[in-house]
Amino acid sequence: RRADNKFSPTPDGDPAPAQAMPQTALPSSPLVAFYIAFVAGTLHLLRTSDLRLEEATLAMVGGSELVSPTALAVVRGCFAALGLCTLRSSIADKEGVRYQLQRPAGSQLPVVQVHLTGLKRLTTFTVQSWTLLSLYFTGATVASAAFACGAALPQLVQVGLWLSFETAWASALMTSSVTTYVLIPGAARAKNVPQLRLLFSWRLQVLHNANLAMCAVEMVLGRVPLRMVHVPVGVLWGLHYVGFAWAWMLRTGGVVYYPFLDPTVPPSTSLPIHVALVAAFAAFFAFGVLLGGSDDLAVKVSALVAAVLGLTYTRAHGAPALL
């Protein structure tokens, strides 16, 4: 039974400190076992695979086959500035964002209204993935500038940029598609107008749509390849957030931002959802591998434009009738 009325949110969205979650409002044992086994299996796969990280070079992470390194540095620098400025604006916004969480059928969690301000803005997958993408473009700008000047970067930095872009690419597709096909329709069905207004605010429109657009441009101009052997790295990024979401749920007394990550629903529902999320992430990663392996620029650009238009949801696509 859902404990809908057992919690009252404090101004920062955390449940009242005098209360505690019911014992039933914990991640289900089968889901925990699945999570531990999956993390262990992914780490073992990484340890036993030949990741070929020695192939990372400054020309790979800093160069382009279409434009000069200087021009690439300018484009990447603009993306880095957009990313960091949007991030700073979100954290510095004293008003923050308020909305009521959606709960799936079978959830044992309370229905609370969250108020995200300051560093709490970093607790969503969207903002964490945006941070990763912003850091990538910042480092990639340095790499392009170094390549243009004939300077050098440590091998570890080059490897880090390579893996960061691969993970950020798949995360961007995941973020945009989940927002477009899960969160916005779910809020519309629930007639949750405050959440719809939030999802169509300028910051979240940038976070949920510009991320994919920037990755698409990078896929065309940059030379950073995606390799299927690196999929476990990206999967670990997603698994890290699942673990973080559980810890945050326990810390706040039931705050889980994404209804499909609610670990208290029956395992018959939660296990297939988590498997589907991993499969979707791997599919998005594989899509990038296929695009990177194409020598036909027109095909690559057409596929990327179709992906951006099909997976994003802006007011240009038509806002829900409730707005």
Residue pairs with C-beta under 8 A, 6 or more apart in sequence:
1 108
2 103
2 107
2 108
2 109
2 110
2 111
3 21
3 22
3 25
3 108
3 109
3 110
4 103
4 110
4 111
5 110
6 19
6 22
6 110
7 15
7 16
7 19
7 110
7 112
7 253
7 254
8 15
8 16
8 19
8 112
9 15
9 16
9 112
9 113
9 114
9 115
10 16
10 17
11 115
12 115
12 117
12 120
13 98
13 112
13 113
13 114
13 115
13 116
13 120
13 252
13 255
14 251
14 252
14 253
14 255
15 21
15 110
15 112
15 252
15 253
15 254
15 255
16 253
19 253
20 253
21 109
21 110
21 250
21 253
21 254
22 108
24 108
24 264
25 108
25 109
25 110
25 254
25 264
26 250
26 263
26 264
27 35
27 246
27 263
27 264
28 263
28 264
28 265
28 266
28 267
28 270
30 267
30 271
31 263
31 267
31 270
31 271
31 274
32 263
34 271
34 274
35 239
35 242
35 243
35 274
38 239
38 278
39 236
39 239
39 243
42 232
42 235
42 236
42 239
43 232
43 236
45 232
46 232
46 233
46 236
49 229
49 232
50 229
51 227
51 229
51 230
52 227
52 229
53 159
53 162
54 155
56 155
56 158
56 159
56 161
56 162
57 158
58 143
58 146
58 147
58 152
58 153
58 158
59 147
59 223
60 158
60 162
60 223
60 224
60 225
61 140
61 143
61 153
61 158
61 161
61 162
61 223
61 224
62 69
62 72
62 140
62 143
62 144
62 145
62 146
62 147
62 148
62 153
63 69
63 72
63 144
63 147
63 223
64 71
64 72
64 144
64 221
64 222
64 223
65 223
66 220
66 221
66 297
67 75
67 221
68 148
69 144
69 145
69 147
69 148
70 144
70 145
70 148
72 144
72 221
72 222
73 141
73 144
73 145
73 148
75 217
75 221
76 137
76 140
76 141
76 144
76 218
77 137
77 141
79 137
79 214
79 217
79 218
80 134
80 137
80 138
80 140
80 141
82 206
82 210
82 214
83 130
83 131
83 133
83 134
83 137
83 138
83 214
84 134
84 138
86 130
86 134
86 203
86 206
86 207
87 127
87 130
87 131
87 134
89 203
90 121
90 127
90 203
90 207
91 118
91 119
91 121
91 122
93 117
93 121
93 203
94 117
95 117
96 115
96 116
96 117
96 118
96 120
96 121
97 114
97 115
97 116
97 121
97 198
97 201
98 113
98 114
98 115
98 116
98 194
99 113
99 114
99 192
99 194
99 195
99 198
100 111
100 112
100 113
100 114
100 192
100 194
100 195
101 109
101 111
101 112
101 113
101 114
101 255
101 256
101 257
101 259
102 186
102 187
102 190
102 192
102 195
102 259
103 109
103 111
103 259
103 262
104 259
104 260
104 262
104 265
104 269
105 265
105 269
106 264
106 265
106 266
106 269
107 259
107 262
107 264
107 265
108 264
108 265
109 249
109 254
109 256
109 262
109 264
110 253
110 254
112 254
112 255
114 255
114 257
116 123
116 124
121 127
122 128
122 131
123 244
123 248
123 257
124 257
125 171
125 175
125 241
125 245
125 257
125 258
126 175
126 179
126 204
126 207
126 208
127 207
128 241
129 168
129 171
129 172
129 174
129 175
129 211
130 207
130 211
132 164
132 167
132 168
132 171
132 237
133 168
133 171
133 172
133 211
133 214
133 215
135 164
136 161
136 164
136 165
136 168
137 214
137 218
139 157
139 160
139 161
139 164
140 161
140 165
140 218
140 222
140 224
142 153
143 153
143 157
143 158
143 161
145 151
146 152
146 153
161 224
162 224
163 230
163 233
165 218
165 222
165 224
166 224
166 226
166 227
166 230
166 233
166 234
166 285
166 288
167 233
167 234
167 237
168 211
168 215
169 215
169 218
169 219
169 226
169 284
169 285
169 288
170 234
170 281
170 282
170 284
170 285
170 288
171 234
171 237
171 238
171 281
172 211
172 212
172 214
172 215
173 212
173 215
173 284
173 287
173 307
173 311
174 238
174 277
174 280
174 281
174 284
175 207
175 208
175 211
175 212
176 208
176 209
176 211
176 212
176 311
176 312
176 313
177 280
177 284
177 311
178 258
178 260
179 199
179 208
179 313
180 208
180 311
180 312
180 313
182 260
183 199
183 258
184 196
184 199
184 313
184 320
186 259
187 195
187 196
187 199
187 320
188 196
188 320
188 322
191 322
193 322
193 323
196 319
196 320
196 322
196 323
197 323
198 204
199 205
199 208
200 315
200 319
200 323
205 314
205 315
208 312
208 313
209 312
209 313
209 314
212 307
212 308
212 311
212 312
213 308
213 312
216 304
216 305
216 307
216 308
218 224
219 288
219 291
219 292
219 300
219 304
220 297
220 300
220 301
220 304
225 289
225 292
225 293
226 285
226 288
226 289
226 291
226 292
227 289
228 285
228 286
228 289
230 285
231 282
231 285
231 286
234 281
234 285
235 278
235 281
235 282
238 277
238 278
238 281
242 261
242 274
245 256
245 257
245 258
245 261
245 263
246 263
248 255
248 256
249 255
249 256
249 263
256 262
256 263
260 273
260 277
262 270
263 270
287 307
291 300
291 303
291 304
294 300
294 303
